[in-house]
């Protein structure tokens, strides 16, 4: 995920952002992490790596709540 985000410096953000958010985070990571509630540290990692402005407010809130274990 971090490597994909680094591409934003070389390719238009409009291209990279959907790859990271829609394909990797929404379709893969969140679905996997949602199945195991003890993954708060992994949610926190997502928040550290992905720029917060890339998330919709509802997705950002969902990840933030899970990162603190709510």
C-alpha positions as CSV (number, residue, x, y, z in Angstrom):
1,X,0.0,0.0,0.0
2,X,2.8,2.4,0.9
3,X,4.5,1.8,-2.5
4,X,1.3,2.6,-4.3
5,X,0.9,5.8,-2.4
6,X,4.5,6.8,-3.3
7,X,3.4,6.7,-7.0
8,X,1.4,9.9,-6.4
9,X,4.6,11.8,-6.8
10,X,5.1,10.5,-10.3
11,X,1.6,9.8,-11.6
12,X,-1.5,12.0,-11.3
13,X,-3.1,11.5,-7.9
14,X,-6.5,11.1,-9.7
15,X,-5.2,7.8,-11.0
16,X,-3.4,6.5,-7.9
17,X,-6.1,7.5,-5.4
18,X,-8.8,5.1,-6.7
19,X,-6.3,2.3,-6.9
20,X,-5.4,2.7,-3.3
21,X,-8.8,3.5,-1.8
22,X,-11.3,1.6,-4.0
23,X,-9.3,-1.4,-4.9
24,X,-6.9,-2.0,-2.1
25,X,-8.4,-0.5,1.0
26,X,-12.2,-0.8,0.4
27,X,-12.2,-4.1,-1.5
28,X,-9.4,-5.9,0.2
29,X,-8.1,-4.6,3.5
30,X,-11.2,-3.4,5.2
31,X,-13.1,-6.6,4.3
32,X,-10.4,-8.7,5.8
33,X,-9.9,-6.6,8.9
34,X,-13.7,-6.4,9.5
35,X,-13.8,-10.1,10.0
36,X,-11.4,-9.9,13.0
37,X,-12.1,-7.2,15.6
38,X,-8.7,-7.4,17.2
39,X,-7.0,-5.7,14.3
40,X,-7.0,-2.1,15.8
41,X,-3.3,-1.8,15.2
42,X,-3.7,-2.6,11.5
43,X,-6.5,0.0,11.1
44,X,-4.1,2.5,12.7
45,X,-1.4,1.6,10.2
46,X,-3.8,2.4,7.3
47,X,-4.5,5.8,8.9
48,X,-0.8,6.5,9.1
49,X,0.0,5.5,5.5
50,X,-3.0,6.7,3.5
51,X,-3.6,10.5,3.3
52,X,-6.7,11.2,5.2
53,X,-8.1,13.5,2.5
54,X,-8.3,10.5,0.2
55,X,-11.0,8.9,2.3
56,X,-14.7,9.7,2.3
57,X,-15.8,11.1,5.7
58,X,-17.8,7.9,6.4
59,X,-14.9,5.6,5.6
60,X,-12.4,7.7,7.6
61,X,-14.8,7.6,10.6
62,X,-15.2,3.8,10.3
63,X,-11.4,3.3,10.2
64,X,-10.7,5.7,13.0
65,X,-13.3,4.1,15.2
66,X,-11.9,0.6,14.6
67,X,-8.3,1.9,15.1
68,X,-9.3,2.9,18.7
69,X,-11.2,-0.3,19.2
70,X,-14.8,1.1,19.1
